[in-house]
């Protein structure tokens, strides 16, 4: 690199891009959607494990922690699913969990008088 200039090797970048594109194609083959499995949520092929859960856990805790939680997944599978999740972020608004939905408002009225004898 000369002073004040940046040199980019196009051949190296093409090779790196080709390798990443191949891994992404593998990752797309590992993630499947089926309307009858978890409501169409993307899952790891052959399991009922949500792909976005695997990706989030891998990003936050690492491959070893995901492997401990899901021993049926190989480290390579975890890395590829995490790559898929990174390349395909969710576009829709996430579904609310049943417990976090607001409860219906309680009607308030006059308090009933109770007579104590």
C-alpha positions in Angstrom: 0.0 0.0 0.0 1.4 3.3 -1.0 1.1 6.4 1.1 -2.3 8.0 0.6 -3.6 5.2 -1.7 -5.8 2.2 -1.0 -5.2 -0.9 -3.2 -8.0 -3.5 -3.5 -7.3 -6.9 -5.0 -10.4 -7.7 -7.1 -9.4 -11.3 -7.5 -9.2 -11.8 -3.7 -12.6 -10.1 -3.1 -14.2 -12.2 -5.9 -12.9 -15.4 -4.3 -14.1 -14.3 -0.8 -17.5 -13.4 -2.2 -17.8 -16.7 -4.1 -17.0 -18.6 -0.9 -19.6 -16.6 1.1 -22.2 -17.1 -1.7 -21.6 -20.9 -1.6 -22.0 -21.0 2.2 -25.2 -18.9 2.0 -26.6 -21.4 -0.6 -25.9 -24.2 1.9 -27.6 -22.2 4.7 -30.7 -21.7 2.6 -30.9 -25.4 2.1 -30.8 -26.0 5.9 -33.7 -23.7 6.7 -37.3 -24.7 5.7 -40.8 -23.3 6.2 -43.9 -25.4 6.4 -47.3 -24.0 7.3 -48.0 -27.0 9.6 -44.8 -26.7 11.6 -44.6 -23.9 14.1 -47.1 -21.9 12.1 -44.8 -21.5 9.1 -41.8 -20.2 11.2 -38.5 -21.0 9.5 -37.0 -24.1 11.1 -33.8 -26.1 10.8 -34.4 -28.8 8.3 -35.6 -32.1 9.8 -36.3 -30.5 13.2 -38.8 -28.2 14.9 -36.1 -25.8 16.1 -36.8 -22.2 15.0 -34.0 -20.8 12.8 -34.2 -17.3 14.2 -33.8 -18.7 17.8 -30.7 -20.6 16.8 -29.3 -17.5 15.1 -30.0 -15.2 18.0 -28.5 -17.7 20.5 -25.4 -18.2 18.4 -24.9 -14.4 18.1 -25.4 -13.8 21.8 -23.8 -16.9 23.4 -21.8 -18.6 20.8 -21.9 -22.0 18.9 -20.9 -24.0 22.0 -23.9 -22.8 24.0 -26.3 -23.5 21.2 -24.7 -27.0 20.8 -25.3 -27.6 24.5 -28.9 -26.6 24.2 -29.5 -28.5 21.0 -27.1 -31.4 20.8 -28.7 -32.7 17.6 -27.3 -29.7 15.7 -23.7 -29.8 14.5 -21.4 -26.8 14.8 -21.4 -26.3 11.1 -25.2 -26.4 11.0 -25.4 -23.8 13.7 -22.9 -21.5 11.9 -24.8 -21.8 8.6 -28.2 -21.2 10.2 -26.7 -18.1 12.0 -25.5 -16.9 8.5 -29.0 -17.4 7.1 -30.5 -15.4 9.9 -28.0 -12.6 9.4 -28.6 -12.5 5.7 -32.4 -12.7 6.0 -33.6 -10.5 8.9 -37.3 -10.6 9.8 -39.4 -8.1 7.9 -42.7 -8.3 9.7 -43.5 -7.2 13.1 -42.6 -9.9 15.7 -45.6 -11.8 17.2 -46.5 -11.0 20.7 -46.2 -13.7 23.3 -49.6 -14.6 24.8 -48.4 -13.4 28.3 -47.4 -10.0 27.1 -50.7 -9.0 25.5 -52.5 -6.3 27.5 -55.5 -7.6 29.5 -59.0 -6.3 28.9 -59.9 -3.2 30.9 -61.9 -3.9 34.0 -65.2 -2.0 34.3 -65.3 0.2 37.3 -68.5 1.2 39.0 -69.8 2.0 42.4 -68.6 -0.2 45.2 -71.2 -2.5 46.7 -72.1 -1.9 50.3 -71.8 -4.9 52.5 -73.6 -5.0 55.7 -71.8 -6.5 58.6 -74.0 -7.9 61.4 
